[in-house]
Amino acid sequence: MLQLLLTNESVGFKEGYGMMTIASSLPVLLPSSPNHNDSSSRPWSMQAALFYASLYLIALAYGPDKPCGLVFAADQFDPYHPKECAARRSFFNWWYFSIAIGIAVSFAVVSYIQENLGWEIGFGTLFAIVLCAFSVFLLGTPTYRFYSATLGIESPFVRLARSLAALVRNSSFSLLGQKRHHHQHEDEATTGKFEEARHVLRLLPIWATCLAYGVVLAQVSTIFIKQGRTLDRRILDGLELPSAALQTFGPAAILVFVPIYDRLLVPALRYATGNPSGLTPLQRVGTGLALSLATVSMAALVEARRLGIAREHGLMDDAGATVPMSWVWLAPQFVMIGVADSFVAVGLQEFFYDQMPCGLRSLALALYFSVIGIGNFISGALVCLIDRITGSGGGDSWFADNLNRAHVDYFYLLLAGLSAAGLALYLYFASSYVYKCTATRASAQGKNLPVLQTCTSVVEF
């Protein structure tokens, strides 16, 4: 089922970027394009239709890509083999390392191609990359293997709904004091179903307390870039660095930090803590949340300094002025959020993968990615609400078009407060979380024996 979803996802990306390439090439293919304001223009209408269709197709393909791709790859490791089990723990680091490579190349190379050689060549490059990736995926089909305990092709949503229903029924029986008279195997099946639901519900507090992190992460590609646009971005004898290129510092930090963490810090932490992973997934996430709090606090201080310099030089009313402050001041916050992301992202991926029932693991990874998506929605809602409140009295809004008269530093301080509250709640829930039982292979010599369940009784954080 996962392989089928991944195949459909790859096809969706391939077709989506192919349509995007055609859409961006229409002005070249049909040079007699009329005025863009003429809605009856056939070439322009065709270009717009292809453009939006390709966007939605890529978005549709993006859905199964992240959760199913990661679960599919992690399932290739045998959890009952000691070396492969250790390799799977390391795999989550290197998966994210590979993602960072793609992001860095996109920011540094593809954006340059689009700006200097043409958008049709840029999208064509992406189409070629996805086509190659799809070919490699198909070539690897004979070597794929699965060790997941998932049986059948039941939808994880259907399975979760049945588990929640079983939990409600069990709770209802308990509240009414009724004694159930079922066969033993029926009792065991019911128990297994509502135990799955309990495992899922126990993850929700951890998920909810990480939403503040998603809000902070949303600023990297929005307000951080808007700040950079006002600064002096000259490098190498007057060459100006594009403000969007500042985002490269995040993935670059990941590319540097992940190997250091996996090869140096993990062995040292393993020796200090006795944990094979060095840090437990929850400890790793907590470290990243603390770093994101430090990042947004630093961003508030840097923005306050930028406003002070703009005020000193009389640039408050000049929206297009370049503030005499180097872009280097913004580099630390991009680097710190990149390092924080390598803690939070990898920690949450490993945590949700390990703690969710086998048949719901793709849903578990979707739960992780929803932290980022919902965080963006919360960020947008906060910006709209604060902009309306602070701009209603006739004064300058915190998000005024003229950033020199805005107060983004206040917004960063607000995010720091939300992050601190989220971190406090996270520490509370994480410190009382008990990791679920882990499956181990039966030690008996016979064949077709059931898998035994063992778990530790200690609380891990």
Secondary structure, DSSP 8 states (H G I E B T S, - for coil): -HHHHHHHHHHHHHHHHHHHHHHHHHHHHSTT---TT-TT-HHHHHHHHHHHHHHHHHHHHHHHHHHHHHHHHHTTS-TTSHHHHHHHHHHHHHHHHHHHHHHHHIIIIIHHHHHHT-HHHHHHHHHHHHHHHHHHHHHTGGG--------S---HHHHHHHHHHHHHHHHHHHHHT------HHHHHHHHHHHHHHHHHHHHHHHHHHTHHHHHHHHTTTTHHHHHHHTEE-EETTTEE--GGGGGGHHHHHHHHHHHHIIIIIHHHHHHHH--TTSS-HHHHHHHHHHHHHHHHHHHHHHHHHHHHHHHHTT-TT-TT--EEEEGGGGHHHHHHHHHHHHHHHHHHHHHHHHHS-GGGHHHHHHHHHHHHHHHHHHHHHHHHHHHHHHTTTSS--TT-SSGGGS-HHHHHHHHHHHHHHHHHHHHHHHHT-----EEE---SSSSS---EEE---S---
